[in-house]
Amino acid sequence: MISWQEIGAQARAFGLALGVHLLMAALVVLGTMNWEPFRKPKAQAIAIEAVMVDTSKIREQREEAQKAVEREKLRDERAEELRKQREREQEQQKERERKDELEKKRQADLDAQKKRESQLKLEQLRKDQEKKREEERKKQQEELDRIRAEAAAAEKKRKEDAEMLKQVEAKRQREALEKRQKEDAAILAQKVGEEERAFQAGRQAEQSDLYQAAIQSFVTQNWLRPPTAKAGLRCTLRIVQIPGGEVISASIAGTCNGDEATKRSIIAAVERGGALPYRGFEDVFEREINFIFIYDGD
């Protein structure tokens, strides 16, 4: 498609060429104004007049006009090229901005997806732990019922034996009975105590696992991962807190296979949250804890 700049350049070139031709025609006419082809010849002699037209100047003017046209056309071409270059740069800038916007949206979607997956994993972990605790409670209850049944059977037998020997060895039977009762009670109490301690220890361990998982999820959600953080990251932190979970301080207290930027980002994630998970974990709460932060990649 021919632009308005090219049409203007062609019009100016045509005007200059037309002006050069008109100038040449005018010079020829002026040079021949005194020419008299029908004048009567004189008797004495024949006179010949010649008018010389200097065409070199006309040629120079025409060449100069042509050069002016070419210069004008070159300027127009350069201006058009600059305009196209600016348009291309503007398009490239718009394309970069569009890509940046798409990248920001993609990163936001990824962050939201990670958060949802972390919450789902934590919820599944809680369900699994609750199911395991329920199974353990059922098993322990069955064991306690069995022990009580055995104790009840032993008590029944004891009464039967006591009745049989009551008349024969009253005093000895009473002493033996008391001794056996104490032994049975001690054994029963020992078994019940052991079962109760095992139950409490298992429950304590489960609560500790859930507490560590909750802290890991909390810190991960607040972590602004630097580009240098690599999968397989393991960092041990010492966290000082008060009841309620409010963080007093956090520092790297053990091994950490991350660089300085990664270490600072993990500490900042702990402090940024303000307070660690607390409600529901009161039994396993400690003022100072060693927490291992884990990152195995997305």
BAFI-3210 file (N, C-alpha, C; in Angstrom, 3 decimals, decimal comma, padded with zeros to 6 digits):
// residues 298
n [1|2|3|4|5|6|7|8|9|10|11|12|13|14|15|16|17|18|19|20|21|22|23|24|25|26|27|28|29|30|31|32|33|34|35|36|37|38|39|40|41|42|43|44|45|46|47|48|49|50|51|52|53|54|55|56|57|58|59|60|61|62|63|64|65|66|67|68|69|70|71|72|73|74|75|76|77|78|79|80|81|82|83|84|85|86|87|88|89|90|91|92|93|94|95|96|97|98|99|100|101|102|103|104|105|106|107|108|109|110|111|112|113|114|115|116|117|118|119|120|121|122|123|124|125|126|127|128|129|130|131|132|133|134|135|136|137|138|139|140|141|142|143|144|145|146|147|148|149|150|151|152|153|154|155|156|157|158|159|160|161|162|163|164|165|166|167|168|169|170|171|172|173|174|175|176|177|178|179|180|181|182|183|184|185|186|187|188|189|190|191|192|193|194|195|196|197|198|199|200|201|202|203|204|205|206|207|208|209|210|211|212|213|214|215|216|217|218|219|220|221|222|223|224|225|226|227|228|229|230|231|232|233|234|235|236|237|238|239|240|241|242|243|244|245|246|247|248|249|250|251|252|253|254|255|256|257|258|259|260|261|262|263|264|265|266|267|268|269|270|271|272|273|274|275|276|277|278|279|280|281|282|283|284|285|286|287|288|289|290|291|292|293|294|295|296|297|298]
n.u [000,848|000,562|001,871|000,811|003,007|004,700|003,091|003,025|005,758|006,093|004,386|005,690|008,070|007,101|006,145|008,537|009,902|008,160|008,391|011,073|010,969|009,208|010,797|012,908|011,474|010,700|013,167|013,959|011,966|012,416|014,906|014,452|012,900|013,553|013,684|013,170|011,743|010,530|011,602|012,627|015,323|018,389|020,108|022,828|024,112|023,992|022,744|023,129|021,589|022,199|021,001|022,222|021,499|022,133|022,346|023,554|023,250|020,564|020,508|021,990|020,282|018,105|019,236|019,899|017,340|016,386|018,057|017,231|014,658|015,239|016,597|014,522|012,784|014,384|014,524|011,830|011,570|013,306|012,000|009,622|010,623|011,620|009,191|007,935|009,757|009,389|006,743|007,115|008,707|006,888|004,934|006,475|006,988|004,378|003,897|005,824|004,810|002,364|003,197|004,489|002,299|000,819|002,642|002,678|000,054|000,092|001,951|000,579|-001,595|-000,214|000,788|-001,627|-002,564|-000,571|-001,036|-003,614|-003,080|-001,325|-003,015|-004,872|-003,223|-002,511|-005,020|-005,648|-003,629|-004,358|-006,785|-005,886|-004,275|-006,196|-007,806|-005,971|-005,500|-008,035|-008,251|-006,200|-007,218|-009,491|-008,333|-006,871|-008,973|-010,284|-008,314|-008,226|-010,811|-010,574|-008,679|-010,129|-012,201|-010,808|-009,940|-012,404|-013,226|-011,231|-011,822|-014,308|-013,627|-012,000|-013,836|-015,350|-013,426|-012,863|-015,264|-015,351|-013,197|-013,697|-014,691|-012,772|-010,109|-010,155|-008,763|-006,239|-007,047|-008,121|-005,864|-004,321|-006,063|-006,204|-003,582|-003,462|-005,371|-004,167|-001,937|-003,160|-004,495|-002,323|-001,038|-003,032|-003,331|-000,809|-000,815|-002,929|-001,859|000,407|-000,801|-002,216|-000,143|001,184|-000,799|-001,042|001,551|001,609|-000,410|000,767|002,973|001,699|000,418|002,694|003,750|001,695|001,851|004,421|003,935|001,957|003,397|005,295|003,620|002,598|004,931|005,776|003,691|004,087|006,524|008,683|010,035|013,372|015,152|017,446|016,938|016,905|015,536|015,304|016,084|017,129|016,833|017,661|016,025|015,995|013,411|011,963|009,208|006,098|003,385|000,480|001,648|003,047|005,852|009,044|011,747|013,795|016,188|018,945|019,915|021,189|022,334|022,213|021,534|021,236|021,822|022,894|020,865|018,652|018,553|017,971|015,459|013,876|013,944|012,678|010,149|009,191|009,087|007,444|004,848|004,029|002,651|002,900|001,129|-001,104|-003,529|-005,075|-002,735|-001,726|-000,828|001,609|003,136|006,083|008,384|010,848|011,785|013,176|013,068|012,772|013,008|011,701|012,140|011,223|010,895|008,549]
n.v [-001,192|002,228|004,939|008,103|009,791|008,845|009,401|012,199|012,749|011,837|013,618|016,067|015,573|015,337|017,927|019,416|018,407|019,187|021,952|022,300|021,583|023,554|025,796|025,347|025,493|028,158|029,475|028,710|029,946|032,641|032,912|032,851|034,942|037,076|036,018|036,014|034,550|035,210|037,524|039,945|039,480|041,279|043,189|043,556|041,659|038,443|037,841|035,902|034,939|033,427|031,831|030,756|028,324|027,759|024,786|023,425|024,596|024,241|021,490|021,096|022,302|020,625|018,207|018,981|019,428|016,845|015,568|016,887|015,904|013,216|013,415|014,341|012,205|010,273|011,298|011,062|008,293|007,538|008,728|007,268|004,726|005,122|005,625|003,136|001,601|002,645|001,838|-000,943|-001,242|-000,342|-002,355|-004,548|-003,806|-003,872|-006,594|-007,681|-006,669|-007,975|-010,657|-010,512|-010,011|-012,357|-014,185|-013,370|-013,978|-016,746|-017,509|-016,723|-018,470|-020,896|-020,582|-020,503|-023,069|-024,628|-023,919|-024,954|-027,688|-028,170|-027,724|-029,775|-032,015|-031,745|-031,994|-034,602|-035,942|-035,443|-036,845|-039,461|-039,816|-039,553|-041,759|-043,783|-043,350|-043,922|-046,651|-047,603|-046,868|-048,482|-051,017|-050,970|-050,648|-053,077|-054,752|-053,871|-054,598|-057,361|-057,845|-056,977|-058,812|-061,162|-060,541|-060,393|-063,046|-064,275|-063,213|-064,355|-067,057|-066,935|-066,385|-068,713|-070,607|-069,635|-070,082|-072,847|-073,546|-072,302|-073,306|-075,119|-074,088|-071,398|-069,137|-069,378|-069,366|-066,846|-065,219|-066,176|-065,495|-062,697|-062,128|-063,092|-061,457|-058,932|-059,385|-059,938|-057,532|-055,802|-056,784|-056,381|-053,619|-052,891|-053,811|-052,305|-049,767|-049,869|-050,163|-047,788|-045,924|-046,583|-045,928|-043,148|-042,393|-043,067|-041,368|-038,914|-038,963|-038,958|-036,474|-034,859|-035,390|-034,360|-031,708|-030,928|-031,243|-029,297|-026,950|-027,082|-026,794|-024,237|-022,574|-023,067|-021,937|-019,236|-018,784|-017,119|-018,214|-018,081|-017,745|-019,322|-021,450|-024,919|-028,177|-030,744|-029,444|-029,011|-027,693|-026,907|-025,232|-023,139|-022,204|-019,787|-019,349|-018,197|-019,167|-019,606|-019,387|-017,243|-015,972|-015,433|-015,395|-016,593|-018,773|-020,196|-023,257|-025,622|-028,000|-026,901|-027,019|-024,932|-021,769|-018,447|-016,610|-018,291|-019,265|-016,883|-016,332|-018,426|-018,011|-015,523|-016,320|-017,723|-015,683|-013,877|-014,887|-014,447|-015,912|-019,292|-022,433|-023,257|-023,777|-026,706|-028,078|-027,870|-029,741|-030,650|-028,447|-026,454|-024,113|-023,624|-024,913|-027,267|-027,166|-028,789|-027,605|-028,512|-028,869|-030,265|-029,650|-028,533]
n.w [000,000|-000,886|000,872|002,265|002,450|000,396|-001,842|-001,707|-002,129|-004,766|-006,076|-005,638|-007,042|-009,654|-010,033|-009,924|-012,170|-014,251|-013,983|-014,766|-017,498|-018,482|-018,035|-019,813|-022,253|-022,193|-022,414|-024,938|-026,483|-025,919|-027,005|-029,723|-030,535|-032,240|-034,745|-038,205|-040,576|-043,039|-043,950|-046,388|-048,542|-048,496|-050,928|-050,892|-049,150|-047,554|-044,383|-041,492|-038,502|-035,440|-032,618|-029,637|-027,366|-024,059|-022,943|-020,890|-018,395|-018,080|-017,961|-015,610|-013,779|-014,047|-013,126|-010,540|-009,569|-009,757|-007,914|-005,616|-005,462|-005,021|-002,565|-000,962|-001,175|000,044|002,653|003,328|003,208|005,259|007,436|007,384|007,935|010,524|011,813|011,498|012,935|015,521|015,912|015,879|018,198|020,132|019,911|020,695|023,359|024,391|024,090|025,852|028,276|028,334|028,545|031,041|032,685|032,316|033,437|036,103|036,814|036,426|038,398|040,677|040,541|040,879|043,497|044,914|044,357|045,603|048,250|048,633|048,222|050,349|052,538|052,106|052,420|055,112|056,309|055,546|056,882|059,519|059,592|059,161|061,434|063,425|062,888|063,379|066,114|067,083|066,490|068,142|070,646|070,731|070,681|073,075|074,854|074,560|075,570|078,219|079,001|078,825|080,840|083,058|082,992|083,503|086,049|087,341|087,085|088,553|091,020|091,513|091,647|093,828|095,855|095,814|096,575|099,088|100,404|100,429|102,008|104,314|106,706|107,414|107,444|108,586|109,655|108,331|105,710|105,460|105,725|103,597|101,576|101,751|101,133|098,492|097,330|097,516|095,939|093,488|093,057|092,911|090,638|088,742|088,958|088,106|085,452|084,420|084,840|083,183|080,672|080,538|080,641|078,251|076,452|076,866|076,153|073,430|072,486|073,078|071,360|068,878|068,969|068,991|066,447|064,820|065,632|064,714|061,970|061,590|062,164|060,104|057,843|058,396|058,337|055,720|054,211|054,749|053,683|051,534|048,920|047,869|044,679|044,828|046,457|046,753|045,911|048,416|050,654|054,005|057,124|060,415|062,964|065,849|067,857|069,871|071,914|073,369|075,598|073,679|071,266|070,203|068,524|069,800|069,084|066,350|064,927|063,059|064,197|063,848|061,451|058,052|054,723|052,938|051,216|052,333|051,697|051,538|054,180|055,577|054,489|055,492|058,268|058,276|057,382|059,607|061,548|060,274|060,371|062,969|065,108|066,078|065,384|068,026|069,494|070,499|070,672|073,205|075,065|074,109|073,906|074,012|075,345|074,095|071,031|068,732|065,361|062,290|059,153|056,030|052,553|049,627|047,003|044,431]
ca.u [000,000|001,352|001,549|000,639|004,337|005,192|002,285|003,494|007,082|005,912|003,781|006,724|008,995|006,428|006,102|009,880|010,207|007,343|008,966|012,299|010,584|008,658|011,911|013,608|010,638|010,746|014,472|013,960|011,109|013,092|016,056|014,059|011,922|013,957|013,869|012,239|011,951|009,965|012,184|013,195|016,795|019,039|020,891|024,264|024,722|023,074|023,147|022,554|021,635|022,054|020,833|022,752|020,846|023,051|021,580|024,264|022,617|019,265|020,789|022,382|019,078|017,286|019,904|019,746|015,947|016,261|018,705|016,359|013,549|015,771|016,832|013,226|012,277|015,190|014,066|010,520|011,773|013,874|010,946|008,709|011,311|011,616|007,834|007,709|010,586|008,702|005,579|007,590|009,126|005,685|004,338|007,316|006,751|003,074|004,035|006,521|003,896|001,363|003,855|004,702|001,010|000,500|003,539|002,201|-001,172|000,473|002,590|-000,474|-002,332|000,632|000,805|-002,925|-002,619|000,291|-001,702|-004,701|-002,511|-000,794|-004,144|-005,430|-002,304|-002,632|-006,306|-005,545|-002,778|-005,173|-007,741|-005,150|-003,872|-007,400|-008,185|-005,001|-005,768|-009,276|-007,936|-005,421|-008,117|-010,331|-007,496|-006,566|-010,202|-010,503|-007,358|-008,687|-011,988|-010,103|-008,052|-011,198|-012,915|-009,962|-009,982|-013,720|-013,216|-010,376|-012,558|-015,351|-012,961|-011,541|-014,983|-015,706|-012,405|-013,016|-016,431|-015,046|-012,206|-014,066|-014,896|-011,599|-008,933|-010,691|-007,715|-005,239|-007,672|-008,249|-004,539|-003,957|-006,956|-005,764|-002,334|-003,764|-006,082|-003,182|-001,120|-003,998|-004,739|-001,078|-000,823|-004,031|-002,984|000,393|-001,218|-003,715|-000,945|001,236|-001,648|-002,525|001,072|001,407|-001,801|-000,674|002,769|001,231|-001,155|001,725|003,768|000,835|000,261|003,960|003,837|000,753|002,374|005,502|003,329|001,263|004,419|005,857|002,642|002,527|006,137|005,791|002,749|004,632|007,883|008,907|011,186|014,292|015,506|018,578|016,508|016,851|014,846|016,161|016,545|016,902|017,394|017,216|015,859|015,587|012,352|011,547|007,835|005,398|002,057|-000,304|002,358|003,727|007,281|009,940|012,940|014,053|017,554|019,469|020,565|021,854|022,769|021,334|022,221|020,859|022,723|022,512|019,561|017,636|018,432|017,254|014,056|013,168|013,766|011,658|008,845|008,746|008,773|006,375|003,541|003,661|002,369|002,836|-000,085|-001,095|-004,771|-005,140|-001,421|-001,266|-000,141|002,971|003,769|007,329|008,830|011,926|011,679|014,030|012,187|013,500|012,262|011,959|011,631|011,596|010,510|007,101]
ca.v [000,000|003,466|005,854|009,526|010,384|008,511|010,155|013,584|012,818|011,720|014,865|017,105|015,251|015,675|019,386|019,921|018,047|020,047|023,291|022,308|021,609|024,881|026,723|025,128|026,021|029,618|029,908|028,550|030,984|033,931|032,956|032,891|036,014|037,964|035,219|036,468|033,661|035,746|038,848|040,072|039,515|042,503|042,995|043,605|040,443|037,560|037,797|034,734|035,076|032,130|031,975|029,569|028,048|027,053|023,649|022,842|025,097|023,554|020,131|021,157|022,571|019,405|017,249|019,456|019,159|015,390|015,253|017,373|014,925|011,992|013,694|014,403|010,825|009,564|011,753|010,449|006,869|007,422|009,044|006,118|003,621|005,452|005,407|001,679|001,105|002,988|000,950|-002,271|-001,181|-000,282|-003,694|-005,418|-003,439|-004,415|-008,050|-007,958|-006,416|-009,056|-011,859|-010,307|-010,169|-013,792|-014,861|-013,070|-014,758|-018,151|-017,696|-016,643|-019,735|-021,933|-020,382|-020,925|-024,523|-025,172|-023,723|-025,929|-029,018|-028,263|-027,866|-031,111|-032,977|-031,621|-032,555|-036,050|-036,411|-035,419|-037,950|-040,715|-039,890|-039,774|-043,155|-044,614|-043,216|-044,637|-048,073|-047,881|-046,796|-049,678|-052,155|-050,849|-050,899|-054,520|-055,346|-053,564|-055,444|-058,725|-057,877|-056,877|-060,094|-062,105|-060,168|-060,802|-064,510|-064,611|-062,869|-065,369|-068,279|-066,693|-066,518|-070,121|-071,267|-069,177|-070,745|-074,264|-073,717|-071,424|-074,042|-075,924|-073,268|-070,038|-068,131|-069,475|-068,974|-065,383|-064,650|-066,487|-064,726|-061,306|-062,056|-063,246|-060,254|-057,863|-059,685|-059,745|-056,096|-055,178|-057,175|-055,673|-052,193|-052,748|-053,946|-051,131|-048,628|-050,000|-049,877|-046,358|-045,190|-046,807|-045,145|-041,741|-042,178|-043,076|-040,145|-037,813|-039,030|-038,536|-035,028|-034,230|-035,478|-033,386|-030,376|-030,669|-031,071|-028,005|-025,900|-027,154|-026,180|-022,804|-021,893|-023,183|-020,962|-017,883|-018,747|-016,539|-019,012|-017,398|-018,566|-020,216|-022,593|-026,143|-029,313|-031,496|-028,523|-029,398|-026,676|-027,011|-023,919|-023,051|-021,207|-019,457|-018,857|-018,124|-019,786|-018,909|-019,587|-016,046|-016,215|-014,426|-015,358|-017,772|-018,760|-021,474|-023,831|-026,878|-028,099|-026,317|-027,133|-023,820|-020,625|-017,429|-016,051|-019,279|-019,270|-015,671|-016,422|-019,352|-017,296|-014,492|-016,985|-018,012|-014,437|-013,166|-015,390|-013,870|-016,922|-020,668|-023,136|-023,503|-024,380|-028,144|-028,669|-027,399|-030,804|-030,853|-027,136|-026,184|-022,731|-023,677|-026,123|-027,425|-027,489|-029,068|-027,171|-029,430|-028,482|-031,288|-029,209|-028,367]
ca.w [000,000|-000,997|001,962|001,878|002,277|-000,947|-002,825|-001,678|-002,756|-006,227|-006,576|-005,662|-008,135|-010,908|-010,149|-010,255|-013,572|-015,111|-013,948|-015,570|-018,922|-018,810|-018,079|-021,097|-023,337|-022,143|-022,918|-026,413|-027,075|-025,796|-027,927|-031,137|-030,729|-033,350|-035,985|-039,245|-041,740|-044,266|-044,245|-047,738|-048,559|-048,974|-052,145|-050,689|-048,561|-046,784|-042,957|-040,740|-037,039|-034,695|-031,160|-028,934|-026,061|-023,142|-022,326|-019,746|-017,174|-017,931|-017,503|-014,204|-012,985|-014,013|-012,244|-009,171|-009,182|-009,535|-006,632|-004,546|-005,345|-004,396|-001,149|-000,299|-001,085|001,055|003,967|003,598|003,491|006,603|008,406|007,416|008,620|011,951|012,316|011,613|014,040|016,771|016,054|016,279|019,598|020,951|019,912|021,523|024,757|024,775|024,206|027,111|029,389|028,353|029,073|032,478|033,355|032,305|034,377|037,457|037,042|036,549|039,700|041,697|040,498|041,466|044,948|045,451|044,267|046,654|049,530|048,717|048,395|051,707|053,442|051,920|053,029|056,557|056,685|055,414|057,984|060,731|059,524|059,358|062,832|064,220|062,676|064,091|067,545|067,383|066,495|069,344|071,798|070,709|071,073|074,494|075,596|074,549|076,501|079,564|079,275|079,069|082,170|084,060|083,008|084,228|087,461|087,855|087,202|089,691|092,235|091,707|092,105|095,193|096,759|095,892|097,406|100,468|100,982|100,622|103,087|105,424|107,947|107,757|107,784|108,540|109,832|107,261|104,438|105,412|105,458|102,198|100,708|101,756|100,381|097,072|096,880|097,349|094,761|092,289|092,883|092,461|089,233|087,933|088,932|087,281|084,046|084,038|084,761|081,980|079,506|080,530|080,259|076,815|075,724|076,944|075,374|072,010|072,196|073,111|070,127|067,762|069,071|068,592|064,979|064,261|065,934|063,761|060,642|061,563|062,075|058,750|056,934|058,706|057,852|054,260|053,658|054,918|053,124|050,208|048,498|046,948|043,518|045,112|047,280|045,964|046,510|049,334|051,697|055,394|058,016|061,803|063,575|067,257|067,963|071,234|071,858|074,649|075,469|072,665|070,013|069,710|068,333|070,376|068,241|065,523|064,423|062,591|065,372|063,491|060,066|057,031|053,439|052,079|051,263|053,308|051,330|051,911|055,646|056,003|054,079|056,395|059,541|058,040|057,294|060,981|062,236|059,571|060,798|064,254|066,133|065,593|065,816|069,465|069,959|070,255|070,910|074,500|075,811|073,599|073,758|074,713|075,122|073,109|070,215|067,554|064,249|061,030|057,980|054,904|051,234|048,642|045,665|044,196]
c.u [000,888|000,908|001,381|001,973|004,887|004,430|002,747|004,833|006,962|005,331|004,824|007,712|008,401|006,396|007,445|010,232|009,440|007,916|010,228|011,968|010,013|009,763|012,683|012,808|010,693|012,062|014,525|013,147|011,795|014,259|015,681|013,060|012,267|014,139|012,781|012,447|011,459|010,510|012,827|014,696|017,306|019,935|022,353|024,812|023,649|023,600|022,427|022,736|021,390|021,961|021,259|022,053|021,795|022,251|022,284|023,647|021,275|019,466|021,170|021,168|018,190|017,894|019,757|018,327|015,739|016,888|017,850|015,196|014,029|016,047|015,521|012,630|013,030|014,777|012,731|010,666|012,344|012,817|009,963|009,327|011,360|010,237|007,530|008,507|009,937|007,479|005,998|008,003|007,924|004,997|005,136|007,110|005,418|003,148|004,752|005,598|002,847|001,956|004,085|003,401|000,597|001,353|003,096|000,954|-000,847|001,084|001,557|-001,289|-001,528|000,661|-000,506|-003,055|-001,774|-000,389|-002,825|-004,160|-001,962|-001,923|-004,771|-004,547|-002,419|-003,932|-006,285|-004,694|-003,562|-006,170|-007,050|-004,751|-005,071|-007,867|-007,261|-005,245|-007,019|-009,038|-007,153|-006,302|-009,013|-009,557|-007,195|-007,805|-010,505|-009,563|-007,760|-009,903|-011,568|-009,489|-009,116|-011,983|-012,116|-009,970|-011,314|-013,793|-012,370|-011,079|-013,651|-014,757|-012,489|-012,679|-015,394|-014,717|-012,567|-014,188|-016,149|-014,140|-012,558|-014,129|-013,632|-010,457|-009,321|-009,586|-006,700|-005,797|-007,789|-006,905|-004,112|-004,790|-006,527|-004,481|-002,591|-004,487|-005,114|-002,342|-001,912|-004,234|-003,496|-000,806|-001,785|-003,698|-001,767|000,041|-001,996|-002,823|-000,076|000,432|-001,951|-001,318|001,377|000,441|-001,433|000,578|002,464|000,496|-000,224|002,547|002,956|000,641|001,536|004,118|002,910|001,249|003,488|004,940|002,628|002,257|005,024|004,922|002,574|003,719|006,179|004,869|003,287|005,998|007,874|010,193|012,067|014,672|016,611|018,178|016,296|016,072|015,822|016,684|016,167|017,596|016,783|017,195|015,536|014,621|011,995|010,170|007,264|004,046|001,143|000,360|003,095|005,241|008,086|011,191|013,037|015,461|017,921|020,307|021,311|022,285|021,731|022,096|021,778|021,862|022,174|021,138|018,435|017,433|017,633|015,769|013,263|012,914|012,678|010,265|008,299|008,296|007,599|005,001|003,084|003,474|002,265|001,511|-000,005|-002,346|-004,832|-003,829|-000,856|-000,445|001,302|003,705|005,051|007,784|009,937|011,820|012,732|013,147|013,007|012,592|012,686|011,356|012,157|011,189|009,006|006,495]
c.v [001,248|004,425|007,270|010,222|010,098|009,269|011,606|013,754|012,746|013,001|015,984|016,853|015,622|017,187|019,968|019,621|018,924|021,461|023,396|022,383|022,960|025,925|026,589|025,713|027,540|030,149|029,787|029,644|032,342|034,040|033,112|034,005|036,917|037,235|035,592|035,617|034,236|037,134|038,839|040,155|040,850|042,186|042,841|042,274|039,644|037,456|036,642|034,985|033,715|032,417|030,674|029,451|027,230|025,982|023,070|023,316|024,430|022,149|020,122|021,393|021,334|018,368|017,660|019,203|017,685|014,983|015,706|016,418|013,678|012,208|013,720|013,006|010,037|009,980|011,126|008,972|006,667|007,704|007,886|004,941|003,861|005,235|003,926|001,095|001,412|002,106|-000,445|-002,285|-001,120|-001,635|-004,648|-005,115|-003,982|-005,928|-008,437|-007,749|-007,507|-010,332|-011,730|-010,521|-011,639|-014,553|-014,612|-013,881|-016,234|-018,430|-017,643|-017,927|-020,862|-021,820|-020,836|-022,440|-025,182|-025,060|-024,738|-027,337|-029,207|-028,456|-029,252|-032,176|-032,947|-032,231|-034,081|-036,649|-036,450|-036,581|-039,288|-040,886|-040,160|-041,229|-044,095|-044,547|-043,983|-046,141|-048,460|-047,855|-048,038|-050,907|-052,134|-051,108|-052,391|-055,227|-055,085|-054,399|-056,883|-058,866|-057,821|-058,190|-061,155|-061,815|-060,587|-062,307|-064,950|-064,316|-063,907|-066,669|-068,137|-066,879|-067,984|-070,896|-070,881|-069,890|-072,207|-074,477|-072,932|-072,171|-074,797|-075,045|-071,785|-068,985|-068,151|-069,022|-067,458|-064,725|-064,896|-065,663|-063,270|-061,137|-062,144|-062,022|-059,090|-058,104|-059,461|-058,266|-055,382|-055,494|-056,415|-054,198|-051,948|-052,823|-052,741|-049,902|-048,667|-049,671|-048,383|-045,524|-045,358|-045,988|-043,667|-041,436|-042,154|-041,809|-038,936|-037,784|-038,572|-037,026|-034,305|-034,254|-034,464|-031,956|-029,990|-030,432|-029,726|-026,860|-025,879|-026,491|-024,675|-022,051|-021,925|-022,152|-019,539|-017,711|-018,156|-017,157|-018,224|-018,313|-019,574|-021,419|-023,814|-027,229|-030,132|-030,645|-029,055|-028,369|-026,834|-025,619|-024,089|-021,890|-021,034|-018,809|-018,799|-018,806|-018,938|-019,005|-018,376|-016,266|-015,062|-014,280|-016,658|-017,649|-020,150|-022,069|-025,116|-026,848|-027,495|-026,329|-026,059|-022,686|-019,569|-016,837|-017,006|-019,301|-018,052|-015,753|-017,348|-018,677|-016,234|-015,113|-017,302|-016,729|-013,709|-013,611|-014,848|-014,906|-018,285|-021,300|-023,483|-024,248|-025,856|-028,847|-028,238|-028,453|-030,992|-029,527|-027,061|-024,775|-022,665|-025,007|-026,086|-027,953|-027,673|-028,665|-027,996|-028,842|-029,482|-030,906|-029,167|-029,673]
c.w [000,000|000,092|001,420|001,705|000,888|-002,030|-002,885|-002,369|-004,276|-006,811|-006,661|-006,803|-009,484|-011,121|-010,533|-011,713|-014,543|-015,155|-014,791|-017,054|-019,336|-018,917|-019,386|-022,259|-023,378|-022,698|-024,433|-027,072|-027,024|-026,778|-029,393|-031,424|-031,918|-034,661|-036,972|-040,490|-043,058|-044,624|-045,645|-047,694|-049,086|-050,150|-051,848|-050,178|-047,800|-045,351|-042,251|-039,246|-036,392|-033,199|-030,512|-027,549|-025,215|-022,398|-021,110|-018,433|-016,939|-017,400|-016,024|-013,304|-012,885|-013,071|-010,774|-008,652|-008,895|-008,208|-005,455|-004,322|-004,628|-002,907|-000,362|-000,117|-000,023|002,463|004,331|003,941|004,895|007,681|008,540|008,163|010,127|012,563|012,502|012,766|015,386|017,000|016,488|017,751|020,539|021,046|020,793|023,008|025,253|024,973|025,497|028,309|029,499|028,933|030,578|033,247|033,417|033,308|035,824|037,788|037,237|037,923|040,829|041,743|041,129|042,988|045,584|045,446|045,360|048,013|049,708|048,951|049,804|052,717|053,344|052,561|054,545|057,048|056,600|056,526|059,289|060,749|059,774|060,818|063,737|064,088|063,435|065,600|067,948|067,431|067,749|070,597|071,885|071,170|072,571|075,355|075,665|075,525|077,945|079,950|079,581|080,473|083,257|084,156|083,759|085,724|088,095|088,036|088,384|091,005|092,541|092,252|093,544|096,196|096,930|096,776|098,879|101,154|101,315|101,835|104,356|106,759|108,381|108,229|107,670|108,616|108,706|105,929|104,329|105,084|104,004|101,215|100,607|100,933|098,878|096,513|096,612|096,099|093,473|092,000|092,370|090,996|088,320|087,807|088,053|085,797|083,570|083,890|083,521|080,729|079,402|080,116|078,764|075,972|075,708|076,126|073,882|071,612|072,150|071,828|068,923|067,761|068,634|067,074|064,323|064,474|064,963|062,361|060,525|061,438|060,676|057,742|057,135|058,117|056,329|053,622|053,741|054,271|051,733|049,663|047,518|045,781|043,813|045,948|046,393|046,705|047,345|050,472|053,080|056,296|059,409|062,426|065,063|067,375|069,433|071,148|073,276|074,471|074,593|071,313|069,500|069,688|068,927|069,525|067,457|064,954|063,930|063,721|065,047|062,041|059,140|055,713|052,439|052,192|052,229|052,994|051,727|053,421|056,129|055,661|054,990|057,739|059,403|057,957|058,677|061,670|061,596|060,048|062,127|065,343|065,472|066,020|067,305|069,933|069,545|070,504|072,276|075,246|075,356|073,417|074,596|074,364|074,072|072,366|069,114|066,432|062,972|059,872|056,771|053,634|050,204|047,227|045,528|043,732]
res [m|i|s|w|q|e|i|g|a|q|a|r|a|f|g|l|a|l|g|v|h|l|l|m|a|a|l|v|v|l|g|t|m|n|w|e|p|f|r|k|p|k|a|q|a|i|a|i|e|a|v|m|v|d|t|s|k|i|r|e|q|r|e|e|a|q|k|a|v|e|r|e|k|l|r|d|e|r|a|e|e|l|r|k|q|r|e|r|e|q|e|q|q|k|e|r|e|r|k|d|e|l|e|k|k|r|q|a|d|l|d|a|q|k|k|r|e|s|q|l|k|l|e|q|l|r|k|d|q|e|k|k|r|e|e|e|r|k|k|q|q|e|e|l|d|r|i|r|a|e|a|a|a|a|e|k|k|r|k|e|d|a|e|m|l|k|q|v|e|a|k|r|q|r|e|a|l|e|k|r|q|k|e|d|a|a|i|l|a|q|k|v|g|e|e|e|r|a|f|q|a|g|r|q|a|e|q|s|d|l|y|q|a|a|i|q|s|f|v|t|q|n|w|l|r|p|p|t|a|k|a|g|l|r|c|t|l|r|i|v|q|i|p|g|g|e|v|i|s|a|s|i|a|g|t|c|n|g|d|e|a|t|k|r|s|i|i|a|a|v|e|r|g|g|a|l|p|y|r|g|f|e|d|v|f|e|r|e|i|n|f|i|f|i|y|d|g|d]
***
